[in-house]
Amino acid sequence: MSEHPVKEIKVDENSPLFDKTEMLHKEFPSDFRQIRYFTLLIAQTAPPDIKEINLLEQQISEIIKNAVKHGNKCDAEKKVRVWYSFSPEHAHIIVEDEGPGFKDLEKWNLFNHKRQNLLESQDFESLADYVSFRGTQADENDGGNALFAALEYWNGGFVFNQRRNCVAMLKRFPKRRHGVAVES
């Protein structure tokens, strides 16, 4: 069995990650062409000393893209709501769409468990069947790769509400002293 517990996406309506107190808020139409612009509007408020700003922007963009594409089905009448808070020590994001929610979450978690076990056991032949996840609503461009990366990136948690149309995530950055990361 696995040496390390496999990370998974949780559903927890009561997670402290859903606390929006003192967070900034933006609301966007579900316009796929403007996802990069929406991302930049949010990321520009992050402190300049976050060393992983490009990765942070990429993660924000993927989460908004999922809300626009999968949640709201690119219906410009439907809104994507984003709450966010940044400091040199953290990035906290909550994204909510008006869609039916991530119905295949349990299937995705099972797929990810199997994928991680195959990676750990170095069974690369079997791993070929676990390159990408195709949910019931997936198209040929979907593969679940953004979620694999999200679980690695958001080290403070990645959790959905009960309806699964709202996701909250937290990234903790190492404390820095004189430009060097220090242990807490």
C-alpha positions in Angstrom: 0.0 0.0 0.0 1.0 3.7 -0.3 3.6 5.1 2.0 2.0 8.6 1.8 -1.7 9.2 2.0 -3.2 10.1 -1.4 -4.5 13.6 -1.5 -8.2 13.9 -2.5 -10.8 16.5 -3.1 -13.0 16.9 -0.1 -16.7 18.0 0.2 -17.1 19.9 3.5 -19.7 22.7 3.6 -18.4 23.8 7.0 -14.7 24.0 6.1 -13.0 27.2 7.4 -11.8 27.7 3.8 -15.3 28.9 3.0 -15.0 31.9 5.4 -15.2 35.0 3.2 -14.5 37.5 6.0 -12.3 40.3 4.8 -11.9 38.8 1.3 -12.1 40.8 -1.9 -14.9 39.9 -4.3 -15.4 40.0 -8.1 -18.2 38.7 -10.3 -17.8 37.8 -13.9 -20.0 36.7 -16.8 -19.2 33.2 -18.1 -17.3 34.5 -21.1 -14.6 32.0 -22.0 -12.6 34.5 -24.1 -12.1 36.8 -21.0 -10.8 34.2 -18.5 -7.2 35.5 -18.8 -8.4 39.0 -18.2 -10.5 37.9 -15.1 -7.5 36.1 -13.8 -5.2 39.1 -14.1 -7.8 41.3 -12.3 -7.6 39.0 -9.3 -3.8 38.2 -9.4 -2.8 41.8 -9.6 -3.8 42.2 -6.0 -1.3 39.6 -4.9 1.9 41.0 -3.2 4.8 41.3 -5.5 7.0 39.2 -3.3 5.1 36.0 -3.9 7.7 33.9 -5.7 5.2 31.6 -7.4 3.1 34.3 -9.0 3.0 32.5 -12.4 1.9 29.2 -10.9 -0.7 31.1 -8.8 -2.1 32.8 -11.9 -2.2 29.5 -13.7 -4.2 27.9 -10.9 -6.6 30.8 -10.7 -7.1 30.7 -14.4 -7.8 26.9 -14.4 -10.4 27.3 -11.6 -12.2 30.1 -13.3 -12.1 28.2 -16.6 -13.7 25.2 -15.0 -16.4 27.3 -13.5 -17.1 29.0 -16.9 -16.8 25.9 -19.0 -18.1 23.0 -16.8 -20.2 24.8 -14.3 -21.9 27.5 -16.3 -21.5 25.9 -19.8 -20.2 29.2 -21.2 -23.6 30.8 -20.7 -22.8 34.5 -20.4 -26.0 35.1 -18.5 -24.6 33.0 -15.6 -22.0 34.5 -13.2 -18.8 33.3 -11.7 -18.2 34.7 -8.3 -14.6 34.9 -6.9 -13.5 35.8 -3.4 -9.8 36.2 -2.8 -7.2 37.2 -0.2 -3.5 37.3 -0.6 -0.5 38.0 1.6 3.2 37.1 1.5 2.2 33.9 3.5 -1.0 32.8 1.7 -3.3 32.8 -1.3 -7.0 32.0 -0.4 -9.5 31.7 -3.3 -13.2 30.8 -3.4 -14.9 30.3 -6.8 -18.6 29.7 -7.2 -20.6 29.1 -10.4 -24.3 28.7 -11.1 -24.0 25.2 -12.5 -25.2 21.8 -11.1 -21.9 21.0 -9.4 -19.1 18.5 -9.9 -21.1 15.3 -10.1 -18.1 13.0 -10.8 -16.1 14.0 -7.7 -16.1 10.5 -6.1 -15.2 8.9 -9.5 -12.3 11.5 -9.9 -11.0 10.7 -6.4 -11.0 6.9 -7.1 -9.3 7.5 -10.4 -6.7 9.7 -8.6 -6.1 7.1 -5.9 -5.5 4.4 -8.5 -3.2 6.8 -10.5 -1.1 7.7 -7.5 -0.7 4.1 -6.4 0.5 3.2 -9.9 2.9 6.1 -9.9 4.3 5.1 -6.6 4.6 1.4 -7.6 6.2 2.5 -10.9 3.7 0.4 -12.8 4.0 2.6 -15.9 2.4 0.1 -18.2 -0.9 0.2 -16.2 -0.5 3.9 -15.7 -1.1 4.4 -19.4 -4.8 3.9 -18.6 -4.7 6.7 -16.0 -3.3 9.5 -18.0 -6.4 11.6 -18.1 -9.8 11.4 -16.4 -13.0 11.7 -18.5 -16.1 12.5 -16.5 -19.6 12.2 -17.8 -19.6 15.8 -19.0 -16.1 15.8 -20.5 -15.2 16.7 -24.0 -12.1 15.8 -26.0 -10.1 18.6 -24.5 -10.7 17.6 -20.9 -8.5 15.3 -18.9 -8.7 16.2 -15.2 -5.1 17.4 -15.3 -5.9 20.8 -13.7 -7.3 19.0 -10.7 -4.2 16.8 -10.3 -2.1 20.0 -10.3 -4.6 21.8 -7.9 -4.2 19.1 -5.3 -0.5 19.5 -5.3 -0.5 23.3 -5.5 -3.1 24.2 -2.8 -1.3 22.8 0.2 -3.7 24.3 2.7 -6.7 22.5 1.3 -9.0 22.2 -1.7 -12.6 21.6 -0.8 -16.1 21.8 -2.4 -19.4 22.8 -0.9 -22.2 20.3 -0.6 -23.7 21.3 -3.9 -20.2 21.1 -5.5 -20.6 24.3 -7.4 -18.3 26.2 -5.1 -14.7 25.4 -4.4 -12.4 27.0 -1.7 -8.6 26.6 -1.7 -5.6 27.8 0.3 -1.9 28.0 -0.6 0.5 28.6 2.2 3.8 30.1 1.1 7.0 29.6 3.1 7.9 32.5 5.4 10.7 34.6 4.0 13.4 36.5 5.8 15.8 38.6 3.7 14.5 36.9 0.5 15.2 33.4 1.8 12.5 30.9 2.8 12.6 29.9 6.5 11.0 27.1 8.4 8.1 28.0 10.6 
